[in-house]
Amino acid sequence: MDAAYELFSQRGIRDVGIAELIVRAGVAKATFYAHFPSKDDLVLAFLERCHQELTLEQIISECRRRSDDPIAQLLTIFDVLDGWFHRDDFEACSLINTMLEMGPDHPLGKTAAGYLAQIRDFMRTLATEAGLDEPDRFARSCHILTKGSIIAAVEGDKEAAIWAKRMALSLIADHGGRTQLTPPRQGVS
Protein backbone atom coordinates (compact mmCIF):
# COMPACT_ATOMS: atom_id res chain seq x y z
CA MET A 1 0.00 0.00 0.00
CA ASP A 2 2.80 2.44 0.84
CA ALA A 3 4.45 1.89 -2.53
CA ALA A 4 1.13 2.29 -4.32
CA TYR A 5 0.30 5.43 -2.37
CA GLU A 6 3.61 7.02 -3.27
CA LEU A 7 3.51 6.07 -6.95
CA PHE A 8 -0.18 6.75 -7.59
CA SER A 9 -0.04 10.09 -5.76
CA GLN A 10 2.94 11.26 -7.78
CA ARG A 11 2.21 9.84 -11.23
CA GLY A 12 -1.42 8.82 -11.43
CA ILE A 13 -3.03 5.46 -11.96
CA ARG A 14 -2.37 4.60 -15.60
CA ASP A 15 1.32 5.50 -15.53
CA VAL A 16 2.13 2.96 -12.82
CA GLY A 17 2.29 -0.71 -13.76
CA ILE A 18 1.92 -3.81 -11.62
CA ALA A 19 5.53 -4.87 -12.22
CA GLU A 20 6.82 -1.53 -10.94
CA LEU A 21 4.55 -1.73 -7.89
CA ILE A 22 5.80 -5.23 -7.06
CA VAL A 23 9.44 -4.17 -7.36
CA ARG A 24 8.90 -0.98 -5.34
CA ALA A 25 7.02 -2.87 -2.61
CA GLY A 26 9.65 -5.59 -2.51
CA VAL A 27 7.13 -8.41 -2.53
CA ALA A 28 6.72 -11.52 -4.63
CA LYS A 29 4.19 -11.44 -7.45
CA ALA A 30 2.17 -14.17 -5.71
CA THR A 31 2.11 -12.14 -2.48
CA PHE A 32 0.89 -9.08 -4.33
CA TYR A 33 -1.91 -10.97 -6.06
CA ALA A 34 -2.88 -12.71 -2.81
CA HIS A 35 -3.71 -9.26 -1.38
CA PHE A 36 -4.91 -7.52 -4.54
CA PRO A 37 -6.36 -9.74 -7.29
CA SER A 38 -6.08 -6.85 -9.77
CA LYS A 39 -4.60 -3.39 -10.12
CA ASP A 40 -8.10 -1.95 -9.79
CA ASP A 41 -8.42 -3.64 -6.38
CA LEU A 42 -5.20 -1.94 -5.29
CA VAL A 43 -6.41 1.41 -6.63
CA LEU A 44 -9.68 1.01 -4.70
CA ALA A 45 -7.67 0.44 -1.50
CA PHE A 46 -5.53 3.49 -2.36
CA LEU A 47 -8.63 5.65 -2.85
CA GLU A 48 -10.06 4.43 0.46
CA ARG A 49 -6.82 5.42 2.18
CA CYS A 50 -6.88 8.87 0.55
CA HIS A 51 -10.48 9.33 1.65
CA GLN A 52 -9.71 8.18 5.18
CA GLU A 53 -6.67 10.42 5.57
CA LEU A 54 -7.89 13.58 3.84
CA THR A 55 -11.67 13.58 4.15
CA LEU A 56 -12.32 11.82 7.43
CA GLU A 57 -9.19 12.49 9.48
CA GLN A 58 -8.05 15.89 8.27
CA ILE A 59 -11.18 17.69 7.17
CA ILE A 60 -14.25 16.31 8.95
CA SER A 61 -12.69 15.43 12.28
CA GLU A 62 -10.76 18.70 12.41
CA CYS A 63 -13.90 20.73 11.69
CA ARG A 64 -15.79 18.95 14.46
CA ARG A 65 -12.83 19.27 16.84
CA ARG A 66 -12.39 23.02 16.41
CA SER A 67 -15.94 24.18 16.93
CA ASP A 68 -19.54 23.25 17.66
CA ASP A 69 -20.72 26.04 15.37
CA PRO A 70 -21.64 24.71 11.91
CA ILE A 71 -20.67 27.92 10.11
CA ALA A 72 -17.29 27.92 11.81
CA GLN A 73 -16.93 24.29 10.80
CA LEU A 74 -17.71 25.16 7.18
CA LEU A 75 -15.00 27.81 7.23
CA THR A 76 -12.56 25.46 8.97
CA ILE A 77 -12.58 23.35 5.82
CA PHE A 78 -10.70 26.17 4.10
CA ASP A 79 -8.30 26.54 7.03
CA VAL A 80 -7.48 22.84 6.75
CA LEU A 81 -6.94 23.20 3.01
CA ASP A 82 -4.73 26.25 3.61
CA GLY A 83 -2.54 24.27 5.98
CA TRP A 84 -2.33 21.45 3.44
CA PHE A 85 -1.41 23.81 0.59
CA HIS A 86 1.48 25.23 2.62
CA ARG A 87 3.02 21.88 3.49
CA ASP A 88 6.34 21.05 1.82
CA ASP A 89 4.92 17.70 0.70
CA PHE A 90 1.70 19.17 -0.78
CA GLU A 91 0.51 17.29 -3.81
CA ALA A 92 -2.76 17.38 -5.68
CA CYS A 93 -5.82 15.58 -4.38
CA SER A 94 -5.62 11.96 -5.53
CA LEU A 95 -9.41 11.68 -5.51
CA ILE A 96 -9.75 14.55 -7.99
CA ASN A 97 -6.81 13.28 -10.03
CA THR A 98 -8.23 9.76 -10.27
CA MET A 99 -11.66 11.00 -11.25
CA LEU A 100 -10.17 13.17 -13.99
CA GLU A 101 -7.70 10.53 -15.17
CA MET A 102 -10.10 7.60 -15.27
CA GLY A 103 -13.25 9.50 -16.19
CA PRO A 104 -16.60 9.68 -14.44
CA ASP A 105 -17.93 6.46 -16.01
CA HIS A 106 -14.99 4.23 -15.08
CA PRO A 107 -15.50 2.30 -11.81
CA LEU A 108 -12.42 3.97 -10.28
CA GLY A 109 -13.61 7.39 -11.39
CA LYS A 110 -17.03 6.68 -9.88
CA THR A 111 -15.42 5.61 -6.61
CA ALA A 112 -13.32 8.79 -6.45
CA ALA A 113 -16.38 10.92 -7.24
CA GLY A 114 -18.30 9.11 -4.49
CA TYR A 115 -15.64 9.96 -1.93
CA LEU A 116 -15.62 13.58 -3.07
CA ALA A 117 -19.41 13.62 -2.74
CA GLN A 118 -19.02 12.76 0.95
CA ILE A 119 -17.33 16.13 1.51
CA ARG A 120 -20.26 17.81 -0.26
CA ASP A 121 -22.66 15.80 1.92
CA PHE A 122 -20.77 16.99 5.02
CA MET A 123 -21.13 20.57 3.80
CA ARG A 124 -24.87 20.02 3.22
CA THR A 125 -25.21 18.68 6.77
CA LEU A 126 -23.41 21.71 8.18
CA ALA A 127 -25.52 24.07 6.06
CA THR A 128 -28.67 22.39 7.36
CA GLU A 129 -27.42 22.60 10.96
CA ALA A 130 -26.67 26.30 10.41
CA GLY A 131 -30.16 26.91 9.04
CA LEU A 132 -28.88 28.11 5.68
CA ASP A 133 -31.37 28.49 2.83
CA GLU A 134 -31.17 25.79 0.16
CA PRO A 135 -28.50 23.66 1.87
CA ASP A 136 -28.06 21.41 -1.16
CA ARG A 137 -27.42 24.34 -3.48
CA PHE A 138 -25.10 25.88 -0.90
CA ALA A 139 -23.13 22.63 -0.53
CA ARG A 140 -22.74 22.26 -4.29
CA SER A 141 -21.43 25.81 -4.55
CA CYS A 142 -19.12 25.49 -1.56
CA HIS A 143 -17.81 22.18 -2.88
CA ILE A 144 -16.88 23.93 -6.13
CA LEU A 145 -14.87 26.41 -4.05
CA THR A 146 -12.92 23.65 -2.31
CA LYS A 147 -12.14 21.73 -5.49
CA GLY A 148 -11.25 24.94 -7.30
CA SER A 149 -8.89 25.98 -4.54
CA ILE A 150 -7.13 22.60 -4.75
CA ILE A 151 -6.60 23.05 -8.49
CA ALA A 152 -5.37 26.63 -7.96
CA ALA A 153 -2.94 25.44 -5.27
CA VAL A 154 -1.56 22.83 -7.66
CA GLU A 155 -1.04 25.65 -10.15
CA GLY A 156 1.07 27.41 -7.50
CA ASP A 157 -1.43 29.68 -5.74
CA LYS A 158 -0.72 28.75 -2.13
CA GLU A 159 -3.26 31.37 -0.95
CA ALA A 160 -6.13 29.75 -2.87
CA ALA A 161 -7.89 28.46 0.25
CA ILE A 162 -7.86 31.95 1.79
CA TRP A 163 -9.50 33.38 -1.34
CA ALA A 164 -12.00 30.54 -1.40
CA LYS A 165 -12.82 31.12 2.28
CA ARG A 166 -13.63 34.74 1.52
CA MET A 167 -15.97 33.59 -1.24
CA ALA A 168 -17.50 31.05 1.15
CA LEU A 169 -18.32 33.87 3.58
CA SER A 170 -20.25 35.62 0.80
CA LEU A 171 -21.93 32.37 -0.09
CA ILE A 172 -22.99 31.85 3.53
CA ALA A 173 -24.46 35.37 3.63
CA ASP A 174 -26.23 34.77 0.29
CA HIS A 175 -27.89 31.72 1.83
CA GLY A 176 -29.16 33.63 4.86
CA GLY A 177 -26.37 32.77 7.24
CA ARG A 178 -24.65 35.00 9.69
CA THR A 179 -21.02 35.76 9.05
CA GLN A 180 -20.28 36.66 12.66
CA LEU A 181 -18.82 33.52 14.21
CA THR A 182 -19.23 32.27 17.72
CA PRO A 183 -15.95 31.91 19.61
CA PRO A 184 -14.32 28.47 19.50
CA ARG A 185 -14.67 26.08 22.43
CA GLN A 186 -12.32 26.55 25.34
CA GLY A 187 -8.87 25.18 24.67
CA VAL A 188 -9.37 25.14 20.89
CA SER A 189 -7.53 27.61 18.73
N, C-alpha and C positions, 0 to 999 in steps of 0.2 A: 504494500500500500504506500509506503513512504517513497519508494522509487516512482511509482505511478503518479503520486501527488506532485512530486518535483517535476517530472517530465511533462505531464499533462498541463500543469499550471504554466510552465514556461513555453511550451511549443504547441499546445492544442492536442486534440484527440487523434486526428488523422495522420499527423506527422510522426507519431510514435508507434513503432511496431512491437509486436509480441516478443520477437527475438531480443530487441534492445531492452525491453522491460525485464526479461528473464536474466540477461547479463547484468544489468544495473542492480537488480535485486539480489543477485548472487544465489539464485535457487535453481534447482533442476527443473526441466520442462515439465516433468510429471508432477512435481510439487506445485508448480504454478497452476496447472490445469486441475489439480485436485481441489484448489481453493477457488479458482475462477474458470469455469468451463469455456468461457469465451472472453474476448477483449471487451465486448459490451458489458458483460457481468462485472468486470473490473472497473469500467467507466462508471457504471451505476454505483458501485461502492465508493468510488472517488467523489461523485456528485453528492452522495449522502454525507460524506465527510466534510465537503465544502459547506453544505447546508448546515450541518451540525456546528461547525466552527464559526462560520460567519453569521448566519441567520439566528440560530438559537442561542449560541454562547455569547457572541459579541454584541449583536444588535438587540434582540428581544430581552435577554436577561439583563443587559446593562440598562436598558430603558426602564424596566421594572425596578431595578435596584436603585436607580438615582432619584426616582420620584413616584409619588402616588397620583400625581396630576396627569391626566391623559394628554393634555396639550404639551406639557413639559416633556412627556415621554415621546411624543411625535417629534419634537424639536431635537431631542437627544439622539435620534437616529442620525441626524446630520452631524452632531458632535462626534459620534462614533465613526462615521465616515471620514470626517476631518482628521481624526487621529490616525486612521488607517492610511489615508492619502499621504500623511507626513512620515510614515515609517520608511526606513531605509530599504526594507524588503517588500515595499508595496508592489503589487502586480495586479493586473486586471482581475475582475470577478470571473472566476471559472464557470459559474452558472451562466452568465451572460455570454461568455465566449463559446461555451458548448452549444447553447441555443443557436447562436449565430452560425457557428461552424457546421453543425449537423442539420440545421433547419428545423422549423417548427413541426413538421410532419414526421420526422425521424423519431423513433422511440427515445433516444437519448436527448434530443431536443425537447421533446414533450416532458421528459422528466425534469430537465433543467428549468423549463418554463413553469412547471408545477411548483418547484421549490421557490422560484421567484414570486409566484402568486401567493405564497404563504406570507411573504413580507407585506404584500398589498392587503391581504386578509387581516394581518396584525394592525395595519394602518386603519383599515375600516373599523375594526373593533375599537381602537382608540378614538376614532372620530365619533363613533356611536356613544362611547362612554363620556366624551366631552360635550355631547349634545349638538354636534355640528349638523348643519343642514346637508342633506344628500350625502351621507357618509360614503356611499359607494363611489359616487362621482369624485368626492374629495380624495379618497384613497387612490383612485386611478390617476388623478392629477399629481398627487404627492409621490406616487410610485415613479411616475415619469421623471420627477425632479431627482429622485435618488439614482435611478439608472443613468440619467443624463449627467449627473455629477461624477459618476464613476467613469464614464467615457471621457469627460473633460479632464479628469485627473490622469487618465492614461495618456491623454494628449499632452500632459505637462502642466495643467492648471491645478496646482496643489491647493488653491483656495476655492475650488469648485463647490465643496460642501458648504462653505460659508455663504457663497452666493445663493446656493439652493435653499439654505435655511432662511435667508431673507425673503426669497420667493414663497417659501412655505408659510411664513408669517402672514403674508398678504393673502395667501390661499385660505388660511385659517379664518382671517377676518372676512373674506368673501363668503365663507360658509357659516357666518354668524357666530364665530368663536371669538373669545376674548384673546387679546394678545398680551395682556398683563399676566404674568405667571405667578403662581403661588410659590413661596420659598421651598427649596428642597427639604426633605426630612432631615432631622438632626443627624449630624455625623456624615452626611453625604455632601460631597462638593459638586 
